[in-house]
């Protein structure tokens, strides 16, 4: 068994593909640097992430596959699903080794699995767009906590930047402890040095704008008023509004 160690970044994965073709040695398993190799390992190689190598692989992929297929590969990476890096490695190698695009070859197990994972990530990104609830802070910055099942914030940033271009906002992934801040001019990635106080997903009332509590109560009242008690269907509600988002929905508090 041959093992490649890399830094578990997308750039590192593309660099691993570059190394495999340049060395003519293809790994049976990809591991993060520092992990213990399997017992029966014949050889190993440590991949050094190289931006130029990664760019060459990505540029070559864009020539072999349609843009939306390449975007699908990014979705698979953001899934953080166990073994997804090995799946992507095999997919990319197959794309290079075939004369025609493999995107629609669902008879191939790797192609089918990549499509399944990408669809799941797309659905999760849609949920985030639908169920984000902003809270207005005293400094007029709108704060929205989320806990998505996948690392989908990068897939939603352009939507929020376009949709809320007239206000400053922060969307923060409480699971992965990073987020994005829009300052009316640009959106940039941020992390908080002390984010433990944010883990509840709710701003302390002392940090809220004066009218935020009022608006939250109005929204809860509206949500309650339009509900028809005789037609409540919790099972259908959970199907369209997964319960994992309820913690951060104002109307579900």
N, C-alpha and C positions, 0 to 999 in steps of 0.2 A: 504494500500500500504506500502510495506517495502522498505526502501532506504538504500543503502550502499554508504558511502562517502569514496573516496580514492584519492590518489595524482595524478591521471591521468598519471601514468607511466605503462609500460608493466609489470614490476615487481609487481607494485601495483595491477594490474588486476589479475595476477596469484595468488597473496596473497588473493584477494577477493574470488576467487574460493576456495582456501584452507579454508578460514574462513567460507564460506557457507556450505561446507560439514562437517566441524568440529562442527559448531553450529547447523547444520540441519535447517538452515534458509536461504532461497534463495530470493534475492532482486527482486523487480519488476522494479527497476530503479537504475542505477549507476550515481552518481553525484561527481563532483570534490569537494574536501574539501573546505568549505567556501561558496559553493553555497546554495541557499535557497531551502529547501525541499518543495515539492508540498503541497497544502493546506490539503488534506485528507491523511496524512501519519500516519499509525498505529504504525510504529516502524522504528528505524534507527540504523545503526551501522557504526562506523568509523574504516576502515581497516588501520592497520599499515603495511606498506610494510616491508616484511621480505624476505631476499634473500634465506634463507634455505627453507621457505615455497614455494616460487616461483620455486625454483629448483626442489622440490619434485613434484609439479604439472607438470612442463615441462617434467621431466623424465617419469612420468606416461603417459603423452600424447604421447611421443615417442614410448611407448609400445603399445598404442592403435591405433595410426595413423602412416602412412608412413611418412618418413622424408620430402618428397616434400609437403605433406599436412600440416605438421607443419610449413614449410616455407611459405605456403600460408596464414596461420594465421598471420604471421609476416607482410606479404604484406598488409593484411586488416588493421592491426594496423597502419602501416605507411601511410595509405590512409588519415588519419585525418578526414575522413568523419563523419559527425554528426551521432551519434548513433552506430558507429562501435564498440565501446567498449561493449555496451549491446549485440550486435550481436555476438561478440566473446565470451562473457560470456555464452550465450545460446548455442553456438556451442560446446564449451568445455564441458559443462555439459551434452549435448546430447551424445558427444563422450564417456564420462565416463559411462553414463547410458545404452548404447547399447552394446550388446555382440559383434557385428560386426562393422567394420568401417563404418562411415556414409558419407565418402568422396564422394561417388558416388550416394548418395540418393538425386537426384535433385528434387524429389517430395517434399522434405522438403524446405520450403521457406527460412529458415536461411542458409542452405547449398547452395542453388542457389544464394542467395544474396552475400554470402562470396566469391563464385567463381567469380561472376561478378566484385566485387570490386578488388579482387586480380588480375584479368586480366587487369583491367584498370591501376593498379599500375605497373604491369610488362611492359605494353606499355610505361608508362611514364619513367620508368628506361631505357628502350631501346632508347627513344628519347634523354635522357640526354647523353647516350653514343655516340649517333650519332652526336649531335649538339653542343657539348662542343667545344669552340674555345679558345685556350690558347693565352695569350699575354705575351711576354717575358719582364720581368722587368730588370732594370739596374743591379740588384744583381744576375742575371741569374736564378731567380726563375720564373717559368711559372705560370701565374695567369688566372683562368677561372671562371667567374661569371655565375651563373645559377639562374633561377626562376621557378623551377618545380611546377606543380600543386599539387604534393604530396611530402611527405618527403622521397624521394627515394635515397638520397646520400648514405646511408648505404648499399644499394643494388648495387651500382656501384663502390665502393671503390676498391674492389679486381680487377675489370677489369682495372681500371686506374693504379693501382699499378703494375700489370703485363705488361700492354701495354707501360707504360712510366717509366720503372724501371731505366733508365739511366739518368734521369733528376729530379731536384727538382720541385715540383709543389704544387699549392694550388687550390682546387676547393671549391668555397664558395657559399652557398645558401643565396642569398640576401633577400629572404622572411623570412626565419627562423633565419637568422643571425648567422650561424655557418658553419663550413666547415671542410676540411681535408687537412693536410699538409704532404707531403712525402719528407723525407730528404735524400733519397738514401739508407736508412737502414730500416725505419719503417714509417707507416702511422698513424697519430694520429689526434684526433679531436681538432679543435681550434675555438676560437672566438676572434674577434677583439674588443678591448675596445672602439675604435672610428671608426666605419665602415660607418658613414654617407657619407664620401667622396667616398665610393665604390658603393653607391646605383645607380649611373649612369650605372654601369656595364662596364665602360671603364677606363683603366689606363690613368692618366694624362701623357701627352707626356714627361714631365720632369722626370717621373719615368720609362719610357720605355728604353729598351736597344737601343743602337745606330742603330742597323739594324732592329728593330721591325717594325718601320714605313715603311721601304722599303719592308719587306716581306708582310705586310698588303696590300700595293699597288700592289705588284705582284699578290697576291691572288685575289684581286678585278679585276685586269686586266684579269687574266686567266678565272675567272667566267664569265666575260662579253664576252670574246672572244669565249667561247664554246657555248654560248647561241645562239639559232636560233630564230630570232625575229618573223618570220612567224609562229613558232610553240609554242609560249608562251601560257601557260595555267595556269593562276594564281589560278584558282579553284583547279586544280589537285595539284599544288605546295603546296597550303595550306593544302591539305589533307595529303600529305606525309611529309610536313615540317610545323607543326603548327605555326601560326603567333606569338604566345606568345614567341617563341624562337628567333625571328628575331632581336630583340633589341641587342642580344649578338653575332650575326653572322657577322663576318668581311665582308663577301661578300654581306650582305644586307644593309650595312651602306651607 
